[in-house]
Amino acid sequence: MPELNWIGKNAVVNHHREVPYRLVHCDSELSAGDADSGNLLVQGDNLEALKALLPYYAGKVKCIYIDPPYNTGNENWVYNDNVNSARIKQWLGKIVGAQADDLSRHDKWLCMMYPRLRLLREFLREDGVIFISIDDNELHHLILLMNEIFGPTAYVSSIAWQKVFGRNNTAKFISDTHEHIVCFARNIKALELNLLERGEGEDSRYKNPDSDPRGPWTSSDLSARNPYSLGVYPLRTPSGREIEGPPAGRYWTVSKENFEKLDADNRIWWGTKGNNFPRLKRFLSEVAQGVIPNSLWMHSEVGHNQEAKQEVGSIFHEANRETLFSTPKPKRLIRRILQIATNPGDIVMDSFAGSGTTGHAVLDMNKQDGGNRQFILVEMDEKIAPDTTGERLRRVINGYHKGGDVSKPVEGLGGGFRYCRLGTPLFDEFGDIDGAVSFSDLAAHVFFSETGAPIPQRVDGSTPLVGQHGEQIVYLLYSEPEQGFAREEAGNVLTPDMLASLPDTPEGFEGERVVYAEGCTVSADRLKTEGIVFKQIPYSIQGA
Ligand SMILES: C[S@@+](CC[C@H](N)C(=O)[O-])C[C@H]1O[C@@H](n2cnc3c(N)ncnc32)[C@H](O)[C@@H]1O
């Protein structure tokens, strides 16, 4: 497979592993509505935020949509990942987009995207799918990058979205009216996308000129170019005309035997006088309940850039032009993605959240079909996250006045979200657990690092049982105040008594029991006979 190389690649291919696991703290003042709805908005760099969320959501997300910086040369995006490479250190903190003449601009963009895409893939369910908005600046690089990370067989489509309705007559060569939405599956064999609702236009093609009791129908050609060994035979029309065979260079698409069955069932249309070449009748009542999405999304169906700005403007009526979010996507565009890629109950992720269109579209869709999709949004900017992303969500949840006009109330969509920030890393530079880490935080982390699966449910330490994944059960003996000290009285040591008191395993369980604790006084022989693996905190915890 052809591979893309760029400056800094070696330094970032494993960078996602080095990123520390951080704590996530919720801020109830900036949250809104039902905080338990499962929706999250995390303020922070998505590299760190994704790593922090992985123990809770790995393999659980059905649909990811991202709209990263396009690297146009006009945006102020910053590449400041803490990568251990002299060259990258030189780049750190530099404004990248504004330096359009910086030859390493594309290298930096690729360095920024690579570890994020690696982490995003970890979140997807087996039948999950990712959609990425991009324009011509990085499209070609992105597809190669995705081929490398997701695999070339995971490619689904590059959708062309008509982003503007006009033509720019001052364009140098060709007026740019569309951008791309690149789509890859986690596992193409497991992916299923929903059909789109049939539009009125589609149904109007169906008529019933022969008053068929099965209702309106349309007809399709019964011949095709594909060679078909049973597809060459003569026919006689009902009017008695002899037809020697299919048109030159073509084949009937059904065998003679099947043709006769279809004709007997009045599924062949010979024209009103019974004298035409035969066509196959296709009944509206028998076609699928929807249409397959195509790769060309027109603004009349899914909105355009101007519509997106108006949407944001009508919610933030008090803002002036300069402070309004300048690059939102239309809600209809994200709804189209949700329509084909999600079902009620699915988790949707957007780690470049901007004005929060994805969250808005999720709430909107839930309101419409009674679903309970959840969103996880990440936005890095310290002002945008609370004042734009969070505030938009708050307003659409609670209701607002369109354009600030009291005579135009917009009913709230309901739902809610938690606003979170990233805290300290779980482990310090010596690998010791940070003092702020609770039992619940550490339990999620050890479960994920042990099993590779997200914790089945949050635990508070009232029992040492963290959870089961397949043939593994994980326990944690950890006392927050005694962190770093093995003390039997604190309950953080695996003693014979503690071992005997561990919660029972489910009937028939014959797998491994892994106990994380500060110390162990049980003999190696007894551990072996009991099927227990002891792992010492913090040294045996991955990521420490
Ligand atoms: C093009 S905008 C997304 C717009 C969004 N789709 C909407 O409809 O409003 C990209 C957003 O990603 C944010 N961003 C850029 N780099 C980020 C990072 N490393 N982590 C999290 N957010 C980031 C920017 O602050 C910006 O708000």
The ligand as an SDF file (V2000), in Angstrom:
LIG
                    3D

 27 29  0  0  0  0  0  0  0  0999 V2000
  -13.9770   24.2910   12.0010 C   0  0  0  0  0  0  0  0  0  0  0  0
  -14.3330   24.4110   13.6560 S   0  0  0  0  0  0  0  0  0  0  0  0
  -15.6260   23.2470   13.8910 C   0  0  0  0  0  0  0  0  0  0  0  0
  -16.9700   23.8310   13.5890 C   0  0  0  0  0  0  0  0  0  0  0  0
  -18.1230   22.9420   13.9480 C   0  0  0  0  0  0  0  0  0  0  0  0
  -18.2380   21.8250   13.0780 N   0  0  0  0  0  0  0  0  0  0  0  0
  -19.4140   23.7250   13.9330 C   0  0  0  0  0  0  0  0  0  0  0  0
  -20.3650   23.3580   13.2410 O   0  0  0  0  0  0  0  0  0  0  0  0
  -19.4680   24.7300   14.6210 O   0  0  0  0  0  0  0  0  0  0  0  0
  -12.9790   23.6380   14.4510 C   0  0  0  0  0  0  0  0  0  0  0  0
  -13.0050   23.7920   15.9540 C   0  0  0  0  0  0  0  0  0  0  0  0
  -12.0320   22.9050   16.4820 O   0  0  0  0  0  0  0  0  0  0  0  0
  -11.4040   23.5380   17.5810 C   0  0  0  0  0  0  0  0  0  0  0  0
  -10.0890   22.8910   17.7460 N   0  0  0  0  0  0  0  0  0  0  0  0
   -8.9680   23.0610   17.0090 C   0  0  0  0  0  0  0  0  0  0  0  0
   -7.9660   22.2860   17.4600 N   0  0  0  0  0  0  0  0  0  0  0  0
   -8.4760   21.5840   18.5130 C   0  0  0  0  0  0  0  0  0  0  0  0
   -7.9380   20.6180   19.4020 C   0  0  0  0  0  0  0  0  0  0  0  0
   -6.6830   20.2180   19.3140 N   0  0  0  0  0  0  0  0  0  0  0  0
   -8.7360   20.1150   20.3730 N   0  0  0  0  0  0  0  0  0  0  0  0
  -10.0330   20.4980   20.4800 C   0  0  0  0  0  0  0  0  0  0  0  0
  -10.5960   21.4340   19.6630 N   0  0  0  0  0  0  0  0  0  0  0  0
   -9.8300   21.9650   18.6880 C   0  0  0  0  0  0  0  0  0  0  0  0
  -11.3010   24.9930   17.1940 C   0  0  0  0  0  0  0  0  0  0  0  0
  -11.1960   25.8080   18.3470 O   0  0  0  0  0  0  0  0  0  0  0  0
  -12.6290   25.1900   16.4360 C   0  0  0  0  0  0  0  0  0  0  0  0
  -13.6230   25.6640   17.3000 O   0  0  0  0  0  0  0  0  0  0  0  0
  1  2  1  0
  2  3  1  0
  2 10  1  0
  3  4  1  0
  4  5  1  0
  5  6  1  0
  5  7  1  0
  7  8  2  0
  7  9  1  0
 10 11  1  0
 11 12  1  0
 11 26  1  0
 12 13  1  0
 13 14  1  0
 13 24  1  0
 14 15  1  0
 14 23  1  0
 15 16  2  0
 16 17  1  0
 17 18  1  0
 17 23  2  0
 18 19  1  0
 18 20  2  0
 20 21  1  0
 21 22  2  0
 22 23  1  0
 24 25  1  0
 24 26  1  0
 26 27  1  0
M  CHG  2   2   1   9  -1
M  END
$$$$
